[in-house]
Amino acid sequence: MRRGALCVTTILLATALVACNNEKLPSKIDQPAKVEDSTTKVPLLFAALGGVPQEMQDDLNNHFPNYDISYSTLGLNGLEGHEVDDTFPDLVLDVEHIATPSDIWKQVRLDLSDYIQMHQMNLSLFSPGLVERINAFDNNEGHIYELPFNQYLSALFYNKKVFDEMHISYPHDGMTWKDVAELNQQFAGSRYVGFTPYTSQISIFNMIDEYGLHFLDATTDQSTVLSPKWVELATLIRDLIAPTANQETEAVNPTSAETMFAYGGNIAMALGDGVHLLQEGVKGSQDLDLVSFPTVEEGSKIGPFLKTSTLYVSSTSKHAEDAFEIIAYMLSEEKQMEYAKQGIGPVIQTPEIIEQFGTSVNETAGKNTQALFENTSTAYTEISAYENVALQAAVQQLSDLANPNVTVNDFLKQLDTTINSAVEGSKAQKS
């Protein structure tokens, strides 16, 4: 079975944040008392979005016996309002600054270039362009403030039992969204839901990213969701999930949709990430498999930019070099291979590591897990400093796309109003 799977796999949206304890660190952190004498040890605070899994804590504690590591769990904007002093975490695991608001980030970021050079880390081993992309925001100097830890690999999952019963050919790698829509239509009028994107909250955002879209204009901080490209994407999503809305309203709820797909066998195809659905499918006595994430254009391998968790050392840390030792350990080829075997998306994607992905997870045997590595990412484009504010506002409304009584244009108009209002409120709060 997979060990140490991070809660941040599903924390990107509001519903998952609840499951991961949506909490903020207090402005001053009282270090928990240790039973053993820690006077000779280096004290470090490691805060993580969704928390550091116990197996990973045990591994770090065993590997660094001279460190006295405390662990804290972060939720949405978990570091908002935190004092920027020596009580700030030494080491932080985040996903696109969901836990670290931009004003805090600008104060605590630390250029890691010297530590990277000291450890002779080979950044070319990371996925092409990944380090540059995660460090692109408000960084004219080209500094390296954070390093990637893992990626959330997405794919199109399908239930072989459903396809066999309906005598429909299985999906295949390299499909477009048009192909998925045509397959989806073959289930119309049956007792099955053909497709849902809602078993993974990340998947809707992957579709948005694949289209090269953001919620906000990077220059004006105004909503972009009324643009023709947004209308095209929203119409595609509506067309794909319209049968779902008419047949099974539960299929647009992430928790219910996963249950219907992995346990009930009511859904033919679903977007998902990692190996989680394969594991759940075995528990539910379903025969699930996967193919590559569908693309917009035929013959293209351009998929979404994969959501990436990152590690950074704060500029306030008194033990920055020691904190970076943990990063270097977690990003070693040996550890990345170990994580990959456990089904955690590696950021070092050598052929050897990719080949071993999921091999320690029994439920991946005989499955097309290599499909998770088929796509290449979209090119980076500049984003607004308030993009996460817009995302957090938008997530509350995305399921409304499944409501057949609301037109796509009306949905986008309401989304536009909601996003602009949230951004204005955030700016007013900071002024």
VOGU-3710 file (C-alpha; in Angstrom, 3 decimals, decimal comma):
1> mrrgalcvtt> 0,000/0,000/0,000  1,070/3,589/-0,555  2,791/5,209/2,399  2,959/8,885/3,259  0,535/10,199/0,669  0,181/13,896/1,369  -3,190/15,344/2,273  -2,361/18,212/-0,101  -3,307/15,951/-3,010  -6,877/17,100/-2,437
11> illatalvac> -6,361/20,258/-0,431  -6,417/22,595/-3,406  -10,110/23,273/-3,068  -12,309/24,354/-0,217  -13,982/21,018/0,430  -10,653/19,277/0,816  -9,301/22,000/3,064  -11,888/21,036/5,651  -10,635/17,454/5,627  -7,093/18,656/6,202
21> nneklpskid> -7,987/20,857/9,188  -8,220/24,385/7,848  -6,129/26,016/10,526  -3,691/28,873/10,797  -0,553/28,872/12,843  -0,770/31,263/15,784  1,172/34,492/15,373  3,613/33,195/17,977  4,313/29,479/18,127  4,929/27,712/21,407
31> qpakvedstt> 7,332/24,894/20,679  5,919/21,607/22,015  7,851/20,146/24,909  10,024/17,120/24,176  10,422/14,253/26,585  14,061/13,749/25,649  16,799/16,294/26,280  17,014/18,436/23,166  19,506/21,018/24,408  22,196/19,789/22,022
41> kvpllfaalg> 19,863/19,407/19,072  19,039/21,917/16,346  15,429/23,096/16,806  13,457/23,271/13,543  9,795/23,911/12,819  8,444/22,211/9,678  4,993/23,485/8,647  3,136/21,800/5,792  -0,079/22,352/3,884  -2,207/19,408/4,954
51> gvpqemqddl> 0,411/18,260/7,454  3,512/16,088/7,226  2,474/12,394/7,154  3,552/10,403/10,187  5,667/8,033/8,078  7,584/11,000/6,689  8,021/12,494/10,158  9,449/9,198/11,396  11,818/9,030/8,431  13,088/12,585/8,944
61> nnhfpnydis> 13,466/12,122/12,695  15,476/8,937/12,162  17,644/10,416/9,426  18,392/13,621/11,353  18,942/12,505/14,977  20,695/15,801/15,770  17,612/17,824/14,820  14,702/18,514/17,153  11,959/18,816/14,514  8,475/20,040/15,384
71> ystlglngle> 5,664/19,680/12,841  2,650/21,913/12,200  -0,331/21,557/9,873  -1,369/24,433/7,612  -4,653/25,075/5,850  -5,863/27,744/3,458  -3,920/30,990/4,113  -2,496/29,232/7,156  0,371/31,708/7,523  -1,745/34,814/7,084
81> ghevddtfpd> -1,043/37,370/9,799  1,897/35,400/11,158  4,686/37,375/12,775  7,671/37,592/10,441  10,298/36,815/13,040  12,108/33,819/14,501  8,778/32,172/15,397  8,031/31,722/11,696  8,512/28,123/10,476  12,045/27,288/9,378
91> lvldvehiat> 10,799/25,038/6,588  7,462/25,159/4,739  5,784/22,742/2,343  3,150/24,583/0,294  1,257/24,309/-2,991  1,308/27,448/-5,132  1,328/29,591/-1,966  -2,110/28,444/-0,854  -0,898/28,616/2,755  1,496/31,548/2,266
101> psdiwkqvrl> -0,209/34,839/1,295  1,764/36,973/-1,159  2,521/39,749/1,342  4,006/37,227/3,784  5,836/35,416/0,989  7,670/38,557/-0,102  9,002/39,006/3,432  10,093/35,453/4,211  11,456/34,159/0,913  15,132/33,285/0,917
111> dlsdyiqmhq> 17,349/32,724/-2,119  18,490/29,101/-1,941  21,099/29,356/-4,699  24,118/29,162/-2,373  22,742/26,087/-0,599  21,957/24,432/-3,928  25,521/25,035/-5,070  26,910/23,849/-1,743  25,058/20,543/-2,133  25,932/20,338/-5,834
121> mnlslfspgl> 22,287/19,706/-6,644  21,694/18,962/-10,316  18,598/21,004/-11,168  18,540/19,571/-14,687  17,167/16,344/-13,179  13,867/18,085/-12,464  11,094/18,174/-15,038  12,057/20,689/-17,776  11,193/24,257/-16,807  9,714/23,257/-13,443
131> verinafdnn> 12,140/25,112/-11,162  11,896/28,231/-13,328  8,113/28,159/-13,354  7,544/27,794/-9,622  9,973/30,679/-9,022  8,661/32,976/-11,760  6,242/35,059/-9,686  7,560/38,555/-8,870  11,152/37,442/-9,335  13,048/39,669/-11,749
141> eghiyelpfn> 16,388/38,687/-10,229  16,073/35,028/-11,195  16,531/33,802/-7,625  15,562/30,297/-6,538  13,317/30,738/-3,527  11,705/27,303/-3,489  12,217/23,850/-4,902  9,607/21,332/-6,064  8,838/18,310/-3,904  6,135/16,383/-5,746
151> qylsalfynk> 3,645/16,778/-8,586  0,007/15,735/-8,760  -0,145/13,548/-11,844  -3,551/13,556/-13,538  -5,215/11,207/-16,009  -8,541/9,982/-17,373  -9,677/6,925/-15,404  -12,289/4,484/-16,662  -14,211/1,447/-15,436  -13,649/-1,590/-17,646
161> kvfdemhisy> -16,728/-3,330/-16,238  -18,980/-0,531/-17,469  -17,408/-0,436/-20,929  -17,620/-4,224/-21,234  -21,280/-4,287/-20,275  -22,079/-1,554/-22,809  -19,871/-3,181/-25,495  -17,991/0,084/-25,990  -14,268/0,223/-26,797  -12,001/1,360/-23,967
171> phdgmtwkdv> -10,471/4,859/-23,948  -6,860/5,091/-25,139  -3,819/7,309/-24,618  -3,719/10,491/-26,687  -7,449/11,224/-26,715  -8,811/14,746/-27,161  -11,714/16,278/-25,285  -13,754/15,832/-28,458  -13,042/12,088/-28,272  -14,125/12,017/-24,625
181> aelnqqfags> -17,335/13,880/-25,485  -18,136/11,337/-28,213  -17,529/8,436/-25,825  -19,644/10,180/-23,228  -22,577/10,389/-25,636  -22,570/6,612/-26,078  -23,765/6,292/-22,488  -26,724/8,633/-23,010  -29,972/6,935/-22,054  -28,194/4,138/-20,188
191> ryvgftpyts> -28,116/3,608/-16,448  -24,546/4,890/-16,374  -23,055/8,363/-16,095  -20,597/8,606/-18,966  -18,142/11,112/-17,504  -17,486/13,277/-14,471  -14,546/15,572/-13,719  -15,548/15,772/-10,077  -13,833/12,771/-8,469  -10,817/15,064/-8,146
201> qisifnmide> -11,222/18,757/-7,384  -7,821/19,336/-8,955  -9,068/18,126/-12,338  -11,281/21,121/-13,108  -8,306/23,373/-12,483  -6,173/21,170/-14,714  -8,665/21,737/-17,528  -8,487/25,489/-16,904  -4,696/25,386/-16,929  -4,587/23,231/-20,068
211> yglhfldatt> -6,485/25,975/-21,886  -3,844/28,477/-20,731  -6,399/30,397/-18,678  -6,231/32,286/-15,399  -9,033/33,816/-13,386  -7,397/37,254/-13,401  -5,572/39,514/-15,810  -1,999/39,761/-14,522  -1,834/43,516/-15,164  -5,252/44,773/-14,060
221> dqstvlspkw> -6,198/42,096/-11,480  -9,632/42,009/-13,128  -11,567/38,824/-13,858  -11,031/37,279/-17,300  -13,843/34,715/-17,165  -16,015/36,512/-19,745  -13,385/36,060/-22,472  -14,183/33,876/-25,533  -11,668/31,243/-24,413  -13,379/30,946/-21,037
231> velatlirdl> -16,752/30,624/-22,755  -15,305/27,837/-24,918  -13,980/25,928/-21,911  -17,108/26,417/-19,805  -19,236/25,205/-22,713  -17,039/22,112/-23,078  -17,349/21,307/-19,383  -21,114/21,885/-19,492  -21,492/19,597/-22,514  -19,423/16,897/-20,816
241> iaptanqete> -21,296/16,971/-17,530  -24,805/17,768/-18,804  -25,797/14,067/-18,865  -24,381/13,789/-15,356  -26,544/16,637/-14,142  -29,640/15,085/-15,682  -29,035/11,566/-14,364  -27,162/11,766/-11,086  -26,814/15,036/-9,217  -24,494/13,285/-6,762
251> avnptsaetm> -21,933/12,898/-9,553  -21,038/16,587/-9,308  -20,147/16,301/-5,624  -16,490/15,216/-5,255  -17,061/12,796/-2,383  -20,188/11,273/-3,903  -18,670/11,124/-7,388  -15,666/9,186/-6,122  -17,944/6,746/-4,318  -20,113/6,292/-7,411
261> fayggniama> -17,071/5,694/-9,605  -14,872/3,554/-7,374  -17,516/1,697/-5,361  -20,887/1,948/-7,068  -19,719/1,343/-10,620  -22,191/3,991/-11,810  -19,714/6,126/-13,777  -17,776/5,101/-16,891  -15,026/7,766/-16,956  -13,618/10,202/-14,407
271> lgdgvhllqe> -10,692/12,551/-14,079  -8,381/11,782/-11,191  -4,833/12,130/-9,950  -2,193/9,685/-8,772  -3,026/6,123/-7,773  -5,784/6,920/-5,296  -8,699/5,930/-7,549  -7,029/2,622/-8,421  -6,748/1,829/-4,723  -10,351/2,783/-4,051
281> gvkgsqdldl> -11,530/0,821/-7,085  -10,026/-2,392/-5,728  -11,799/-1,795/-2,426  -15,033/-1,300/-4,352  -14,529/-4,433/-6,503  -14,316/-2,339/-9,685  -11,867/-2,847/-12,561  -10,417/0,623/-13,081  -7,612/1,651/-15,406  -6,337/4,920/-16,848
291> vsfptveegs> -5,176/6,709/-19,991  -3,411/10,019/-20,525  -5,112/13,307/-19,649  -7,146/14,398/-22,717  -5,745/17,228/-24,820  -7,386/20,167/-26,561  -5,817/19,572/-29,974  -5,506/16,253/-31,785  -1,938/14,983/-31,939  -0,840/17,337/-29,173
301> kigpflktst> 0,767/16,182/-25,948  0,268/19,554/-24,275  -1,572/18,968/-21,029  -1,986/21,027/-17,879  0,836/22,336/-15,745  0,808/19,791/-12,944  0,041/21,151/-9,506  3,297/21,097/-7,578  4,064/21,146/-3,882  7,165/23,157/-3,048
311> lyvsstskha> 9,632/23,465/-0,201  11,138/26,716/1,014  13,340/27,889/3,878  12,276/31,140/5,521  14,594/34,131/5,685  13,827/34,396/9,412  15,240/30,965/10,215  18,234/30,852/12,542  19,059/27,430/11,132  18,535/27,913/7,409
321> edafeiiaym> 21,422/25,657/6,417  20,080/22,840/8,591  16,571/23,307/7,194  17,964/23,043/3,677  19,597/19,733/4,622  16,061/18,342/4,925  15,168/19,672/1,474  18,298/18,135/-0,034  17,430/14,799/1,554  13,805/14,837/0,342
331> lseekqmeya> 14,933/15,752/-3,178  17,700/13,188/-3,496  17,302/10,691/-6,329  17,102/7,903/-3,753  14,175/9,483/-1,888  12,406/10,556/-5,077  12,639/6,950/-6,279  11,170/5,782/-2,974  8,320/8,305/-3,176  7,635/7,351/-6,802
341> kqgigpviqt> 7,354/3,673/-5,883  4,764/4,696/-3,279  2,712/6,465/-5,953  3,748/10,010/-5,036  4,401/12,019/-8,201  8,171/12,565/-8,464  9,729/15,855/-9,550  12,894/14,067/-10,630  11,597/12,155/-13,624  14,443/10,053/-14,911
351> peiieqfgts> 13,401/7,036/-17,008  14,327/4,769/-14,094  12,143/6,664/-11,614  9,202/6,880/-14,018  9,422/3,156/-14,723  9,217/2,386/-10,997  6,221/4,632/-10,332  3,636/2,896/-8,143  5,464/-0,434/-7,997  5,114/-0,579/-4,198
361> vnetagkntq> 1,350/-0,116/-4,510  -0,363/-3,465/-5,057  -3,372/-1,925/-6,785  -1,276/-0,570/-9,685  -0,233/-4,016/-10,935  -1,138/-4,390/-14,602  -2,435/-0,814/-14,817  -1,384/1,823/-17,342  0,275/4,099/-14,774  2,784/5,326/-17,360
371> alfentstay> -0,120/7,315/-18,831  0,423/9,770/-15,978  3,675/10,844/-17,652  2,407/11,146/-21,249  1,708/14,884/-21,345  3,986/17,893/-21,378  3,040/21,072/-19,542  1,595/24,280/-20,907  3,941/27,239/-21,215  4,186/29,576/-18,243
381> teisayenva> 2,339/32,882/-18,360  2,478/35,640/-15,766  -0,231/35,589/-13,103  -1,773/38,189/-10,832  -0,716/38,419/-7,201  -4,409/37,879/-6,385  -4,870/34,716/-8,465  -5,238/32,538/-5,364  -7,853/34,926/-3,980  -9,813/34,481/-7,202
391> lqaavqqlsd> -9,344/30,708/-7,101  -10,669/30,480/-3,564  -13,737/32,499/-4,551  -14,309/30,554/-7,766  -14,151/27,109/-6,194  -17,384/27,766/-4,348  -19,247/28,134/-7,645  -17,688/25,650/-10,062  -20,247/22,930/-9,368  -22,962/25,332/-10,613
401> lanpnvtvnd> -21,807/24,498/-14,140  -23,688/21,231/-13,715  -26,982/23,055/-13,145  -28,971/22,738/-16,406  -31,188/25,636/-15,326  -28,274/28,090/-15,456  -26,831/29,038/-18,850  -23,077/29,088/-19,397  -23,158/32,857/-19,923  -25,127/33,446/-16,728
411> flkqldttin> -22,759/31,172/-14,825  -19,726/33,107/-16,067  -21,337/36,481/-15,335  -21,977/35,442/-11,751  -18,462/34,026/-11,475  -17,066/37,292/-12,849  -18,913/39,290/-10,186  -17,839/36,940/-7,403  -14,164/37,024/-8,393  -13,943/40,802/-8,791
421> savegskaqk> -15,699/41,304/-5,469  -13,287/38,930/-3,709  -10,233/40,672/-5,161  -11,548/44,124/-4,259  -12,218/42,910/-0,732  -8,723/41,483/-0,427  -7,148/44,725/-1,630  -9,264/46,785/0,759  -8,242/44,560/3,646  -4,557/45,157/2,917
431> s> -4,850/48,922/2,387
//
